[in-house]
Amino acid sequence: MTLVAEQGTTAIKVSDLAETADVSRQLVYLQFGDRDALFLEAARDLLARELLPDITQEPEGGHLRVLVTTRHFTRYRSFYRAMLMGSCAFGLARTLHGLVTPFGQQLVVRMSDGSLAPDLVEDFAGFAVGGWSFLFASWVVDGPDPLDPEAFADRLIRMLSAVALREPSPELMITAGGPG
């Protein structure tokens, strides 16, 4: 992760990765197949270790899940930015899509009061998660330095409220005096 954050994904050689990990190049190839697979596994591991435990312990659909997520991406911005701008961008997008889809499905079911057929829930969740992914990637890659996770969390909450065609409730807003 440190090498990717410092050098990006295209400038790193497998020999540099092996040397940093104090293993042989052959072991890297045997374990991961190629450099990009190693980078994606590092991203999956980071998400599984640092983000998933935090968002799954928050209440379902809670604004704190959004804030925990924006704070995670702020903390590891250099790594994710390099991943999103390099050869691993599509793989990372798929990984994030898979991670966020269950939360998107929960949101769609709640917003529709459970009245949508399962295939429509899946389609709407995919549509919503795709938009979420684009906004997040744009924020991580092109956002101002330093990133403001609270302001971006509020932006996402406002957007979700607009999709639900209702005003965001004050308790959802982070910077407007709500929890955070």
C-alpha positions in Angstrom: 0.0 0.0 0.0 2.8 2.4 0.8 4.5 1.8 -2.5 1.3 2.4 -4.4 0.5 5.5 -2.4 4.0 6.9 -3.1 4.6 5.8 -6.7 1.2 4.9 -8.2 0.5 1.5 -9.8 2.3 1.7 -13.1 5.8 2.7 -11.8 6.2 -0.3 -9.4 8.0 -3.4 -10.5 7.2 -6.8 -9.2 10.9 -7.0 -8.0 10.2 -3.8 -5.9 7.2 -5.4 -4.4 9.0 -8.6 -3.6 11.9 -6.7 -2.1 9.6 -4.6 0.1 7.8 -7.8 1.3 11.1 -9.6 1.7 10.0 -12.5 -0.5 11.1 -13.7 -3.9 9.5 -12.5 -7.2 8.5 -16.0 -7.9 6.5 -16.2 -4.7 4.7 -13.0 -5.7 3.8 -14.5 -9.1 2.8 -17.8 -7.6 0.6 -16.2 -4.9 -1.0 -13.5 -7.0 -0.4 -14.1 -10.7 0.5 -10.6 -11.5 1.1 -7.1 -10.0 -2.4 -5.9 -10.5 -3.9 -8.9 -8.7 -1.6 -8.1 -5.8 -2.7 -4.5 -5.7 -6.4 -5.5 -5.8 -5.9 -8.0 -3.0 -4.2 -5.2 -1.0 -7.3 -3.1 -1.6 -9.7 -5.9 -0.6 -7.7 -6.6 2.5 -7.7 -2.9 3.5 -11.5 -2.7 3.0 -12.1 -6.0 4.9 -9.8 -5.0 7.8 -10.5 -1.3 8.2 -13.8 -0.4 6.6 -16.2 -3.4 6.7 -16.0 -3.9 10.5 -16.8 -0.2 11.1 -19.7 0.1 8.7 -21.3 -3.2 9.7 -21.5 -2.3 13.3 -23.4 0.9 12.6 -27.2 0.8 12.4 -28.7 -0.2 9.1 -29.0 2.7 6.7 -27.5 5.1 9.3 -25.7 8.2 8.3 -22.7 7.1 10.4 -22.1 4.4 7.7 -21.6 7.1 5.2 -19.4 9.1 7.5 -17.3 6.1 8.4 -16.8 5.4 4.7 -15.8 9.0 3.8 -13.4 9.1 6.7 -11.8 5.8 5.5 -11.3 7.0 2.0 -9.9 10.3 3.3 -7.4 8.4 5.5 -6.2 6.2 2.6 -6.7 8.7 -0.2 -3.2 8.4 -1.6 -3.6 4.6 -2.0 -7.1 4.7 -3.5 -6.3 7.6 -5.7 -3.4 5.8 -7.2 -5.5 2.7 -7.7 -8.3 4.6 -9.3 -6.0 6.3 -11.7 -4.0 3.3 -12.7 -4.5 -0.1 -14.4 -6.4 -1.4 -11.4 -9.3 1.2 -11.7 -11.8 -1.2 -13.2 -10.9 -4.0 -10.7 -11.2 -1.7 -7.8 -14.5 -0.3 -9.1 -15.9 -3.9 -9.3 -14.6 -4.6 -5.8 -16.2 -1.5 -4.3 -19.4 -2.2 -6.2 -19.6 -5.7 -4.7 -18.9 -4.3 -1.2 -21.6 -1.5 -1.4 -24.3 -3.4 -3.3 -25.9 -5.0 -0.2 -26.1 -1.6 1.5 -27.7 -0.2 -1.7 -30.2 -3.0 -1.7 -31.2 -2.3 1.9 -31.6 1.4 1.0 -33.8 0.6 -2.0 -36.0 -1.7 0.0 -36.4 0.9 2.7 -37.1 3.7 0.3 -39.7 1.7 -1.5 -41.3 0.4 1.7 -40.6 -3.1 0.4 -43.0 -2.8 -2.5 -40.5 -3.5 -5.3 -40.0 -6.9 -6.8 -36.6 -8.4 -6.0 -35.3 -7.9 -9.6 -36.2 -4.2 -9.5 -34.5 -3.9 -6.1 -31.3 -5.4 -7.6 -31.5 -3.2 -10.7 -32.1 0.0 -8.7 -29.4 -0.9 -6.2 -27.0 -1.4 -9.1 -28.0 1.9 -10.6 -27.6 3.7 -7.3 -24.3 2.0 -6.4 -22.9 2.9 -9.9 -23.7 6.6 -9.3 -22.3 6.4 -5.8 -19.1 4.8 -7.1 -18.7 7.6 -9.7 -19.2 10.3 -7.1 -16.8 8.7 -4.7 -14.1 8.1 -7.3 -14.4 11.7 -8.5 -14.1 13.0 -4.9 -11.1 10.8 -4.1 -9.2 11.6 -7.3 -10.2 15.2 -8.0 -11.4 16.5 -4.6 -9.7 19.4 -2.9 -6.7 18.8 -0.6 -7.4 18.0 2.1 -10.6 16.1 1.6 -13.5 17.0 3.9 -15.2 13.7 4.8 -18.0 15.4 6.9 -18.9 17.7 4.0 -18.9 14.9 1.5 -21.0 12.7 3.8 -23.5 15.5 4.0 -23.5 15.9 0.2 -24.2 12.1 -0.1 -27.0 12.3 2.5 -28.6 15.3 0.7 -28.4 13.4 -2.6 -30.0 10.3 -1.2 -32.7 12.4 0.4 -33.4 14.0 -3.0 -33.6 10.6 -4.6 -36.1 9.7 -2.0 -37.9 13.0 -2.7 -37.8 14.3 0.8 -35.8 16.8 2.8 -32.9 15.4 4.7 -33.7 15.2 8.4 -31.5 17.3 10.7 -30.3 14.2 12.5 -28.8 12.9 9.3 -26.7 15.9 8.7 -23.1 15.7 10.0 -22.0 19.4 9.8 -25.4 20.8 10.6 -25.1 19.8 14.2 -26.1 16.1 13.9 -24.1 13.2 15.2 -20.5 12.9 14.0 
